Amino acid sequence: MLVRLQKFLAEAGVGSRRACEEFIQQGRVAVNGAIVTELGMKVDPDVDRVSADGKPVAAERKVYIAINKPVGFVCSSSDTHGLKRVLDLLPAKLPRLYTVGRLDLDSEGLLLLTNDGSFSLRLTHPRYKRPKKYRVLVAGSWRAGTTERLLKGIINDGECLRAESVTMLDTDGRTTELELILREGKNRQIRRMMVSVGHPVQRLVRVAIGELALQDLKPGQWRHLTDEEIQQLLHD
């Protein structure tokens, strides 16, 4: 299958997509021995010989990982100003990986990491509306009508934030435990929704993405996805 040269270089770990475009324009990349300086060229990873700065570039093996992200870790792959990264929980021998979507610093639960850009796009692009399930502990006793407000949609900072499903699991008068399903991926969506309805989040755990569940992974533990799980995520 033909892929754009800069995409192939990025997925092989040469650099970011933008950096690889600059490498090409600077004349640092060759295909089958010929220097390439124009963007837009496509290569067949199984046939074409690609090099960067004179060194052969091979396609990186695709890696798909599920991890139980603990509280206090960030999803960034760049400088975090001293904060702990989810990537630091993984062995250094793995290829360079990126998180599929994000969980904020104070949230925990199921997170996927991969070096497959197409897989990541399939799971995060709004048009696919991949369902994600959360277990959420909020402050206060659940009030009548709040569920309907969340299902209809809350306007916050000019955005409509809506839950696909809201189920009250338990309440003791001081706190309420909920199960939420979202098909959106807006920044800090659940926390913003809950503040808007007067129930600030005390704990937020993502327990499933599509049919893939967190199961018995402990905080900080990770595992490779099976081929069946990968295909199920792609075709849900």
N, C-alpha and C positions, 0 to 999 in steps of 0.2 A: 504494500500500500504506500502510495506517495504521500509525503508530508513536507511541509515547508521547512527549509533548511534551518531557520532560526528556532523553530519548534523542536526539531530533532536535536540541535545542539543543547537547548535548554533542558530537554528531558534526559540528555546524556550527562547532565551535571556540569556542563561547561560554564554556565552562568545563568542569570535571569534572562527572560526573553528579550528585554530591552538591551542588556549587555551583549547578548549574542548578535543582535542586529548591528550593534556598533562594531563588533569584531569583524563581521562580514564587510561592512562599509570601509573598514580600515585595511582590508586586504589580508586579513590574518587567517582566512578560511579557504581551504581548497577542497574540490570535489573531483575525484578521479585524477588527481594531480594538477588540476587547473584552478588557479586562484579565482574566487568568486567575490565580486564587490557589489553586485546589485541584489536588492531584496526581492523576494518573490519566487526564487528558484525552489523547486521541489526535488526531493531525493527519495530513493527506495532504500531503506535501512538494510535490507537483505542483500542488496546488489552493489550499491555505490560505496566507494571508499572516501570517507570524509576525514579531514585533519584540521586541527586548529593550532596555530603557531608551530606547525611541522609535526605535531604529535597526533597519532591516530585517535579518532573518536568513535567509540562503540556505543550502541544503544544500551542504556541501563536496563537491567532486569526490573520488571514492574513489581512493586511491593505494595501490599494492602494490609493495613494494621488497624485493629480495634484496641483502644486503651480506655481504662477507667480514669479519667482526668480527676486528680484531687483538687480540692480548694487550694488557692494560693499559687497556682501555676498559670502562665499565660500561653496563648497559642502562637505568638509571634515567632518567626524564625530569625529575626534580626535582633539588633541591640535592644535589650529590655530594661536598661538602666538598673541592673542588679536584681531584677525579678527572676524567679525560677521559671524555666521553660518546660513545656510538655516534652519537647524534643530531647531534653536532658535525661529523661526517664528511659530512653531507648539506647541500645548498644551503639557504640561509635562505628561498628563495622557495617551497619546498614547504609544503603544509599541515602542521599539527601532527600528528606521527606518534607511534605507540607501538610498542614491540617486541612481537612475537608470541612469548610465552615469553621465556626468558632464557638467556644464557651468562654464567658468572661472570667475574670480572676476569681470571683467568689462563687462561681457555679462549678458543678462537678458532673461526672457521669460519662456516658458513651461518647467517644470522639473517634473519628476515623483519620488516618494519615496515609498518604500515598505519594508516589512520584509520577502518577498517571494523570495528566491534565484532563484528558477526556472523561475519565471516571469522576474526577472532582467536579467538573462542569455539570455532568449528568445529575449529580446529587445536590448541587447548590443553586443551579439556575432557576429563577422563579417560575419559568414556564413548566417545569416538571412537577412542582408542588409536592415534593417528597414529604410524607407525614413523619413528624417527630413527636415522640411521647415523653412527657416530663412528669416527675413526681415533685410537687411543690408544697412547702410548708409556709403558710402566710399568717400574719398577725390578725387576731380578732375572730369573732364568731361570724360565720357566713350569713349574710343578710339576704332576705328574699329579693329576687330580681337581679342579683349580681351576676348570676350565671347567664341570664338572657342578655345583659349588657355586654358581656365578654363575647358572646356568640354573634351579636349584632355588629360589634366593632366599637373600639374606643378611639377617639381622636386625640392624639398626643403629638405635640410639636409638628402639627400639619400632616401627620400620617395617620391612616386608619389601621389600628392594630386589632386583629380579630383572631379568636380561637376557633378551631374546627370542632372541638369537643371539650367540655368541662364536666368533670365528675367529682362530687364531694365524697371523700373517703372517710373522713373522721373529723370531729371537732370536740374540744373540751371547754369551749367558751373563751379561752385565751388565744388559742391558735386553731387553724383549720388546715387539714391535709387534703390536697387536690391532685387529680390526675388531669393533665392538659394535653391535648394534641394540637399541634400547629402545622400549617402547610406553608407558612411564611418563614423568612429568616431575617427579620429586621433587627437592627442593633438593640440589644438588651430588651427585647420585646416583652417578655413575660414580666420583668421587673417594672417596666414602664406601665404596662396594663394594670398591674396590681396596685401600684401607687395611685393610679387614677381612680380606682374603685375603693380606695381606703383600706387596702390589705397588703401592706409592704411584705416583700418576700423575706423569709428568714432562712430558708434552705431551698436550693433548686438543683435537682438531679435529672439529667436526661437518661431515660431508661431504654429507649429504643429509637432506631432510625429505620423506617419501613418495617420489615419483618425481622430485622436484626436486633436482638435484645442484649442488654448489658449482661444478663445472666449472673454468673458467680465470679466475675472479675472483681478483685479487690482494688481499692484505690491505689493507683500507680502501676497496677499490673496490665500487661498487654499480651496480645496474641495475633498471629497471622490469620487473615480471613481465609476460609476455604474457597475453592473454585465455585462451589454451589452458592455460597453466600454472596460472592462477587456478582455472579450472574443474576441472582435474585434482586440485589440492590439495583442493578442496571435496568431490570425489566419490570420492577414493581409499578 
